[in-house]
Amino acid sequence: MKLCATVVFVILILLSRYSVAAPDEFDGINCKSNVPAKLKGRISWNGPVIELEARHKDIGLIDEGADDISKTDEDPLATVYWEVCGTRYVAIYRKNVIVDAIKIPAKSDELKESTGKCKLRGEIIDDFVLRLSGGGSNDQAWALNKFKGFIQLPTSELDCQS
């Protein structure tokens, strides 16, 4: 009995030397991962961003900023811009869960965000719109729906006010 208690005590001491970090949205992601697919549905880190970036130096994680796109305080919604392995991504966070994420094309010259100021075929788009301008056929746009995620829009029929 005394031996058993001693073994348990030694094991507890050894385990206490290793802290167990809470999981975050970038756990298990590497430079070969399909980052948007891996992020979807994950719960966000609830700590300082500098610690999150330090935890993921292996993928060169950089927080490029965030925008609160909520329409009400009861339903928080944000876009968060990340760099992973030298590639830029934007993710939609609803409360603390990632609804969707997309890769931002490298050739995008300009990133425009609009809320309630875009029309598609003359109809006002109620959702937040993210538009990437790369010139001509490189233009891309998405409506950010809090339930469905990113919905690609035809830029040729999209009119957004700055």
Contacts in CASP RR format, 6 or more apart in sequence:
PFRMAT RR
TARGET T0000
AUTHOR 0000-0000-0000
METHOD contacts of the structure
MODEL  1
MKLCATVVFVILILLSRYSVAAPDEFDGINCKSNVPAKLKGRISWNGPVI
ELEARHKDIGLIDEGADDISKTDEDPLATVYWEVCGTRYVAIYRKNVIVD
AIKIPAKSDELKESTGKCKLRGEIIDDFVLRLSGGGSNDQAWALNKFKGF
IQLPTSELDCQS
21 55 0 8 1.000
22 45 0 8 1.000
22 46 0 8 1.000
23 43 0 8 1.000
24 42 0 8 1.000
24 44 0 8 1.000
24 45 0 8 1.000
24 52 0 8 1.000
24 55 0 8 1.000
25 39 0 8 1.000
25 42 0 8 1.000
25 43 0 8 1.000
25 44 0 8 1.000
25 45 0 8 1.000
25 91 0 8 1.000
25 98 0 8 1.000
26 39 0 8 1.000
26 45 0 8 1.000
26 52 0 8 1.000
26 55 0 8 1.000
26 56 0 8 1.000
26 59 0 8 1.000
26 61 0 8 1.000
26 84 0 8 1.000
28 38 0 8 1.000
29 35 0 8 1.000
29 38 0 8 1.000
29 39 0 8 1.000
29 56 0 8 1.000
29 59 0 8 1.000
29 84 0 8 1.000
30 58 0 8 1.000
30 59 0 8 1.000
30 85 0 8 1.000
31 59 0 8 1.000
31 84 0 8 1.000
31 85 0 8 1.000
35 84 0 8 1.000
35 87 0 8 1.000
35 89 0 8 1.000
35 101 0 8 1.000
35 103 0 8 1.000
36 89 0 8 1.000
36 91 0 8 1.000
36 100 0 8 1.000
36 101 0 8 1.000
36 102 0 8 1.000
36 103 0 8 1.000
39 89 0 8 1.000
39 91 0 8 1.000
39 98 0 8 1.000
39 101 0 8 1.000
40 98 0 8 1.000
40 99 0 8 1.000
40 100 0 8 1.000
40 101 0 8 1.000
41 97 0 8 1.000
41 98 0 8 1.000
41 99 0 8 1.000
42 97 0 8 1.000
42 98 0 8 1.000
43 96 0 8 1.000
43 97 0 8 1.000
43 98 0 8 1.000
44 93 0 8 1.000
44 96 0 8 1.000
44 97 0 8 1.000
44 98 0 8 1.000
45 51 0 8 1.000
45 52 0 8 1.000
46 96 0 8 1.000
49 63 0 8 1.000
52 61 0 8 1.000
52 63 0 8 1.000
53 60 0 8 1.000
53 61 0 8 1.000
53 62 0 8 1.000
53 63 0 8 1.000
55 61 0 8 1.000
59 84 0 8 1.000
59 85 0 8 1.000
60 83 0 8 1.000
60 84 0 8 1.000
60 85 0 8 1.000
60 86 0 8 1.000
61 82 0 8 1.000
61 83 0 8 1.000
61 84 0 8 1.000
62 82 0 8 1.000
62 83 0 8 1.000
63 80 0 8 1.000
63 81 0 8 1.000
63 82 0 8 1.000
64 81 0 8 1.000
64 82 0 8 1.000
64 83 0 8 1.000
64 88 0 8 1.000
65 80 0 8 1.000
65 81 0 8 1.000
66 78 0 8 1.000
66 79 0 8 1.000
66 80 0 8 1.000
66 81 0 8 1.000
66 93 0 8 1.000
67 78 0 8 1.000
67 79 0 8 1.000
67 113 0 8 1.000
68 76 0 8 1.000
68 77 0 8 1.000
68 78 0 8 1.000
69 77 0 8 1.000
69 78 0 8 1.000
69 79 0 8 1.000
69 113 0 8 1.000
69 115 0 8 1.000
69 128 0 8 1.000
69 144 0 8 1.000
70 76 0 8 1.000
70 77 0 8 1.000
70 78 0 8 1.000
71 77 0 8 1.000
75 94 0 8 1.000
75 95 0 8 1.000
75 146 0 8 1.000
76 93 0 8 1.000
76 94 0 8 1.000
76 95 0 8 1.000
77 92 0 8 1.000
77 93 0 8 1.000
77 94 0 8 1.000
77 128 0 8 1.000
77 144 0 8 1.000
77 146 0 8 1.000
78 92 0 8 1.000
78 93 0 8 1.000
79 90 0 8 1.000
79 91 0 8 1.000
79 92 0 8 1.000
79 93 0 8 1.000
79 113 0 8 1.000
79 128 0 8 1.000
79 130 0 8 1.000
79 144 0 8 1.000
80 90 0 8 1.000
80 91 0 8 1.000
80 93 0 8 1.000
81 88 0 8 1.000
81 89 0 8 1.000
81 90 0 8 1.000
81 104 0 8 1.000
82 88 0 8 1.000
82 89 0 8 1.000
82 90 0 8 1.000
82 91 0 8 1.000
83 89 0 8 1.000
87 103 0 8 1.000
87 104 0 8 1.000
87 106 0 8 1.000
88 103 0 8 1.000
88 104 0 8 1.000
88 106 0 8 1.000
89 101 0 8 1.000
89 102 0 8 1.000
89 103 0 8 1.000
89 104 0 8 1.000
90 101 0 8 1.000
90 102 0 8 1.000
90 104 0 8 1.000
90 130 0 8 1.000
91 98 0 8 1.000
91 99 0 8 1.000
91 100 0 8 1.000
91 101 0 8 1.000
92 98 0 8 1.000
92 99 0 8 1.000
92 100 0 8 1.000
92 101 0 8 1.000
92 144 0 8 1.000
92 146 0 8 1.000
92 149 0 8 1.000
92 150 0 8 1.000
93 99 0 8 1.000
94 146 0 8 1.000
99 146 0 8 1.000
99 147 0 8 1.000
99 148 0 8 1.000
99 149 0 8 1.000
100 144 0 8 1.000
100 148 0 8 1.000
100 149 0 8 1.000
100 150 0 8 1.000
101 150 0 8 1.000
102 142 0 8 1.000
102 150 0 8 1.000
104 111 0 8 1.000
104 132 0 8 1.000
105 132 0 8 1.000
105 134 0 8 1.000
105 138 0 8 1.000
105 140 0 8 1.000
107 134 0 8 1.000
107 138 0 8 1.000
108 132 0 8 1.000
108 133 0 8 1.000
108 134 0 8 1.000
108 138 0 8 1.000
108 140 0 8 1.000
109 133 0 8 1.000
109 134 0 8 1.000
109 135 0 8 1.000
110 132 0 8 1.000
110 133 0 8 1.000
110 134 0 8 1.000
111 130 0 8 1.000
111 131 0 8 1.000
111 132 0 8 1.000
111 133 0 8 1.000
112 130 0 8 1.000
112 131 0 8 1.000
112 132 0 8 1.000
112 133 0 8 1.000
112 160 0 8 1.000
112 162 0 8 1.000
113 128 0 8 1.000
113 129 0 8 1.000
113 130 0 8 1.000
113 131 0 8 1.000
114 128 0 8 1.000
114 129 0 8 1.000
114 131 0 8 1.000
114 160 0 8 1.000
114 161 0 8 1.000
114 162 0 8 1.000
115 128 0 8 1.000
115 129 0 8 1.000
116 124 0 8 1.000
116 125 0 8 1.000
116 126 0 8 1.000
116 127 0 8 1.000
116 128 0 8 1.000
116 129 0 8 1.000
117 129 0 8 1.000
117 160 0 8 1.000
117 161 0 8 1.000
118 124 0 8 1.000
118 125 0 8 1.000
118 129 0 8 1.000
118 131 0 8 1.000
118 158 0 8 1.000
118 159 0 8 1.000
118 160 0 8 1.000
118 161 0 8 1.000
119 125 0 8 1.000
119 158 0 8 1.000
119 159 0 8 1.000
119 160 0 8 1.000
120 153 0 8 1.000
120 154 0 8 1.000
120 157 0 8 1.000
120 158 0 8 1.000
120 159 0 8 1.000
121 157 0 8 1.000
122 159 0 8 1.000
125 143 0 8 1.000
125 153 0 8 1.000
127 143 0 8 1.000
127 144 0 8 1.000
127 145 0 8 1.000
127 151 0 8 1.000
128 143 0 8 1.000
128 144 0 8 1.000
129 141 0 8 1.000
129 142 0 8 1.000
129 143 0 8 1.000
129 144 0 8 1.000
129 153 0 8 1.000
129 158 0 8 1.000
129 160 0 8 1.000
130 141 0 8 1.000
130 142 0 8 1.000
130 144 0 8 1.000
130 150 0 8 1.000
131 139 0 8 1.000
131 140 0 8 1.000
131 141 0 8 1.000
131 155 0 8 1.000
131 158 0 8 1.000
131 160 0 8 1.000
132 138 0 8 1.000
132 139 0 8 1.000
132 140 0 8 1.000
132 141 0 8 1.000
133 139 0 8 1.000
139 155 0 8 1.000
140 152 0 8 1.000
140 155 0 8 1.000
141 152 0 8 1.000
141 153 0 8 1.000
141 154 0 8 1.000
141 155 0 8 1.000
141 158 0 8 1.000
141 160 0 8 1.000
142 150 0 8 1.000
142 151 0 8 1.000
142 152 0 8 1.000
142 153 0 8 1.000
143 150 0 8 1.000
143 151 0 8 1.000
143 153 0 8 1.000
144 150 0 8 1.000
144 151 0 8 1.000
145 151 0 8 1.000
END
